[in-house]
Amino acid sequence: MLILLPPSEGKTPAASGEPLDLAGLWLPELAPARQRVLTKLVAMCRRSSARSIADSLGVLGLSEGQRAEIARNAELPDAPAAPAAEVYTGVLYEALDVETLDDAARAWLLPAAVVFSGLWGVVRLGDRIPAYRCSVGVTFPAPVGGLAAYWKKGLRKALDQAAADGPVLDLRSGAYAAMWAPPAESASRVAALRVLHERVVDGVPKRSVVSHFNKATKGRLVRALATECATPGTVDDLITAMRDLTFTVEERPSPAGRPRQLDIVVTDL
């Protein structure tokens, strides 16, 4: 089983430790592609003129008050690295709370959960990475170009193979979902999930897509699956496992050759 996660915008730098080893990341065949993006990012962020810094902020979608992110990116090759589960610290990862899982749950989670990244392509939660700032919406000069298109091409073969047996639970946001889609022949082994908030308005149930609590619910879901060391062999098994964990799961129709579409419905946020 694979669980596909988005990264968090917020990241916690490692206080100490050895620097990044690209060859040590999951799917080491992606090392050349990762190195090209890393080289572009570091070179851009090492420019020191006021005009260059302003340009770097613009490329990365940062504000003037986020100049420290530019300086951090400039030192990525030598920066201390830590497991991705410790570096990503947004809402989803706070709800997942990997550090408090027991040994069995961690052993289940670390090979199953993979994080999509504009800089690394994909990493497992146990992969050691430095804190960085580079979203998938960034566009670099050729030959890298836009990162979504760059990784869509670069990830295709490796992830098609890694996800071939399924099931795959896709919890990514739209921008990161664009980096990889399963081939039509294996799409039925993939379940894309969204979170809906149901509330009663004037006696009528209303549902809406939630944002902040969407991430928290996904984190709680992954934690629950890890705690149970769930072993679904199919998407149907996965749906059963989630329902057994008391999540309200509904399936929407999906076109042939596309992932199955699931909703988790929550009433309390």
Wavefront OBJ file of the C-alpha trace (Angstrom):
o trace
v 0.000 0.000 0.000
v 1.077 3.554 -0.718
v -0.279 6.750 0.836
v 0.404 9.889 -1.197
v 0.784 13.056 0.903
v 1.322 16.739 0.121
v 4.233 18.510 1.816
v 3.674 21.200 4.405
v 4.523 24.818 3.718
v 5.953 25.088 7.214
v 9.121 23.124 7.860
v 11.319 22.706 10.926
v 15.075 22.819 10.252
v 17.217 20.105 11.805
v 19.359 21.429 14.654
v 22.253 19.121 13.758
v 23.126 16.126 11.652
v 24.776 15.082 8.420
v 23.780 16.922 5.236
v 21.547 15.590 2.498
v 22.522 12.437 0.600
v 20.503 12.437 -2.617
v 21.388 8.815 -3.317
v 19.871 7.832 0.029
v 16.381 9.081 -0.793
v 13.593 6.751 -1.888
v 13.729 5.933 -5.601
v 17.440 6.740 -6.006
v 17.061 6.665 -9.784
v 15.538 10.139 -9.385
v 18.850 11.523 -8.041
v 19.848 13.252 -11.331
v 16.432 14.910 -11.632
v 16.589 16.016 -8.002
v 20.108 17.353 -8.459
v 19.043 19.532 -11.407
v 16.299 21.210 -9.362
v 18.524 21.566 -6.301
v 21.318 23.132 -8.367
v 18.922 25.657 -9.938
v 17.393 26.558 -6.576
v 20.696 26.978 -4.741
v 22.300 28.996 -7.549
v 19.321 31.335 -7.666
v 19.252 31.832 -3.910
v 22.991 32.489 -3.662
v 22.726 35.658 -5.742
v 23.250 38.555 -3.394
v 22.259 41.776 -5.147
v 19.049 43.486 -4.045
v 17.570 42.962 -7.491
v 18.494 39.266 -7.495
v 17.014 38.710 -4.045
v 13.789 40.404 -5.112
v 13.716 38.163 -8.178
v 14.242 35.046 -6.048
v 11.420 36.076 -3.735
v 9.157 36.488 -6.748
v 10.069 33.126 -8.273
v 9.428 31.338 -4.982
v 6.256 33.277 -4.206
v 7.669 34.739 -0.987
v 7.223 38.116 0.662
v 9.925 40.584 1.643
v 9.578 39.383 5.224
v 10.579 35.866 4.157
v 14.124 36.659 3.067
v 15.438 34.120 5.567
v 13.969 31.385 3.364
v 16.262 32.532 0.537
v 19.308 32.310 2.803
v 18.241 28.854 3.984
v 17.857 27.598 0.409
v 21.326 28.903 -0.433
v 22.859 26.564 2.147
v 20.883 23.418 1.324
v 23.836 21.230 0.191
v 25.543 21.666 3.569
v 22.511 22.077 5.848
v 21.795 19.378 8.457
v 19.141 16.913 7.376
v 16.495 15.100 9.430
v 13.740 12.564 8.661
v 11.026 14.138 6.526
v 8.492 13.281 9.265
v 10.341 15.757 11.514
v 10.897 18.426 8.866
v 7.290 18.680 7.635
v 5.332 20.281 10.465
v 2.085 21.580 8.987
v -1.462 20.738 10.067
v -1.566 17.277 8.477
v 1.730 16.273 10.067
v 0.742 17.642 13.471
v -2.378 15.451 13.367
v -0.340 12.465 12.163
v 2.189 13.013 14.997
v 4.645 10.349 13.876
v 6.881 10.720 16.939
v 4.188 9.385 19.287
v 3.366 6.282 17.224
v 4.548 2.975 18.630
v 7.225 0.926 16.882
v 4.772 -1.263 14.969
v 2.815 1.716 13.658
v 5.991 3.512 12.591
v 7.249 0.369 10.851
v 3.961 0.269 8.934
v 3.894 3.980 8.119
v 7.429 4.813 7.016
v 7.519 2.632 3.897
v 3.871 3.331 3.012
v 3.640 7.128 3.196
v 5.343 9.207 0.513
v 5.437 12.986 0.329
v 5.331 14.886 -2.961
v 7.729 17.808 -3.169
v 8.573 20.482 -5.692
v 12.250 20.039 -4.836
v 12.653 16.282 -4.264
v 9.849 14.849 -6.388
v 8.851 12.268 -3.771
v 10.364 11.184 -0.469
v 9.402 8.724 2.220
v 8.778 10.020 5.725
v 11.983 8.393 6.933
v 14.153 9.994 4.246
v 16.570 12.595 5.608
v 16.110 16.044 4.050
v 16.967 19.631 5.040
v 14.262 22.255 5.518
v 13.674 24.138 2.246
v 11.252 26.429 0.474
v 10.297 25.440 -3.064
v 6.691 24.718 -3.976
v 5.575 22.780 -7.017
v 4.253 26.032 -8.490
v 7.792 27.364 -9.035
v 9.121 27.822 -12.571
v 12.872 27.826 -13.234
v 14.713 28.605 -16.464
v 15.223 25.748 -18.934
v 15.927 22.880 -18.861
v 13.927 22.498 -15.636
v 11.025 24.869 -16.315
v 7.795 24.510 -14.356
v 8.176 21.950 -11.581
v 4.750 20.345 -11.974
v 5.479 19.470 -15.612
v 9.088 18.583 -14.830
v 8.118 16.039 -12.188
v 5.137 14.740 -14.142
v 7.627 13.546 -16.729
v 10.327 12.518 -14.255
v 8.124 10.544 -11.868
v 6.070 8.618 -14.388
v 8.107 5.438 -14.753
v 9.278 5.118 -11.148
v 5.885 5.747 -9.560
v 3.956 3.704 -12.098
v 6.031 0.740 -10.937
v 5.896 1.587 -7.212
v 2.099 1.948 -7.287
v 1.380 -0.944 -9.644
v 0.119 -3.404 -7.023
v -1.995 -0.973 -5.010
v -3.994 -0.029 -3.202
v -2.942 3.633 -3.267
v -4.606 6.262 -1.071
v -4.160 9.685 -2.635
v -4.394 12.537 -0.109
v -2.572 15.177 -2.191
v -3.823 18.675 -2.922
v -4.474 19.704 -6.518
v -1.083 21.221 -7.326
v 0.795 18.154 -6.115
v -1.725 15.765 -7.672
v -0.642 17.186 -11.038
v 2.850 15.713 -10.549
v 1.700 12.140 -11.103
v -1.440 10.307 -12.177
v -1.731 6.520 -12.363
v -1.885 4.899 -15.796
v -5.385 3.923 -16.868
v -4.738 0.208 -16.405
v -3.983 0.610 -12.683
v -6.207 3.596 -11.860
v -8.850 1.390 -10.230
v -6.273 0.502 -7.560
v -6.009 4.191 -6.578
v -8.461 6.050 -4.335
v -8.413 9.854 -4.321
v -9.936 11.235 -1.143
v -11.415 14.579 -0.151
v -12.931 15.737 3.139
v -16.415 17.257 3.347
v -17.942 19.085 6.317
v -21.636 18.375 6.793
v -23.783 20.760 8.806
v -27.528 21.375 9.040
v -28.706 24.794 7.860
v -32.404 25.597 8.341
v -33.084 21.894 8.710
v -31.292 20.985 5.489
v -27.933 19.119 5.478
v -25.278 21.126 3.635
v -21.825 19.886 2.673
v -18.735 21.884 1.842
v -15.068 21.200 1.180
v -12.951 22.225 4.141
v -9.344 23.437 4.050
v -7.522 23.569 7.380
v -9.570 20.709 8.820
v -9.253 18.771 5.588
v -5.540 18.459 6.377
v -6.144 17.581 10.028
v -8.686 14.887 9.114
v -6.277 13.349 6.604
v -3.546 13.296 9.240
v -5.858 11.585 11.727
v -6.893 9.065 9.083
v -3.306 8.091 8.265
v -2.498 7.840 11.965
v -5.490 5.560 12.541
v -4.498 3.281 9.653
v -0.925 3.135 10.956
v -2.034 2.403 14.507
v -4.090 -0.525 13.231
v -1.300 -1.639 10.854
v -4.034 -2.009 8.250
v -3.348 -4.456 5.418
v -5.900 -3.740 2.680
v -5.307 -5.641 -0.526
v -7.743 -3.607 -2.622
v -9.480 -0.233 -2.560
v -12.627 -2.006 -1.337
v -10.604 -3.416 1.559
v -9.274 0.078 2.251
v -12.790 1.521 2.365
v -13.810 -1.214 4.796
v -10.758 -0.517 6.976
v -11.565 3.205 7.125
v -15.183 2.524 8.026
v -14.079 0.075 10.703
v -12.048 2.966 12.133
v -15.367 4.912 12.370
v -14.729 7.255 9.431
v -17.799 8.023 7.311
v -16.667 7.125 3.792
v -18.748 7.554 0.652
v -17.779 6.811 -2.937
v -18.615 9.040 -5.902
v -18.816 7.813 -9.504
v -15.554 8.086 -11.419
v -14.874 7.815 -15.157
v -13.294 4.655 -16.513
v -9.518 4.743 -16.355
v -9.483 7.268 -13.506
v -8.878 6.780 -9.759
v -11.853 5.971 -7.568
v -13.263 9.018 -5.796
v -13.895 8.879 -2.047
v -15.296 11.387 0.427
v -14.817 11.395 4.174
v -17.747 13.248 5.717
v -17.179 14.970 9.068
v -19.698 16.789 11.225
v -17.364 18.066 13.924
v -14.322 20.188 13.133
l 1 2 3 4 5 6 7 8 9 10 11 12 13 14 15 16 17 18 19 20 21 22 23 24 25 26 27 28 29 30 31 32 33 34 35 36 37 38 39 40 41 42 43 44 45 46 47 48 49 50 51 52 53 54 55 56 57 58 59 60 61 62 63 64 65 66 67 68 69 70 71 72 73 74 75 76 77 78 79 80 81 82 83 84 85 86 87 88 89 90 91 92 93 94 95 96 97 98 99 100 101 102 103 104 105 106 107 108 109 110 111 112 113 114 115 116 117 118 119 120 121 122 123 124 125 126 127 128 129 130 131 132 133 134 135 136 137 138 139 140 141 142 143 144 145 146 147 148 149 150 151 152 153 154 155 156 157 158 159 160 161 162 163 164 165 166 167 168 169 170 171 172 173 174 175 176 177 178 179 180 181 182 183 184 185 186 187 188 189 190 191 192 193 194 195 196 197 198 199 200 201 202 203 204 205 206 207 208 209 210 211 212 213 214 215 216 217 218 219 220 221 222 223 224 225 226 227 228 229 230 231 232 233 234 235 236 237 238 239 240 241 242 243 244 245 246 247 248 249 250 251 252 253 254 255 256 257 258 259 260 261 262 263 264 265 266 267 268 269
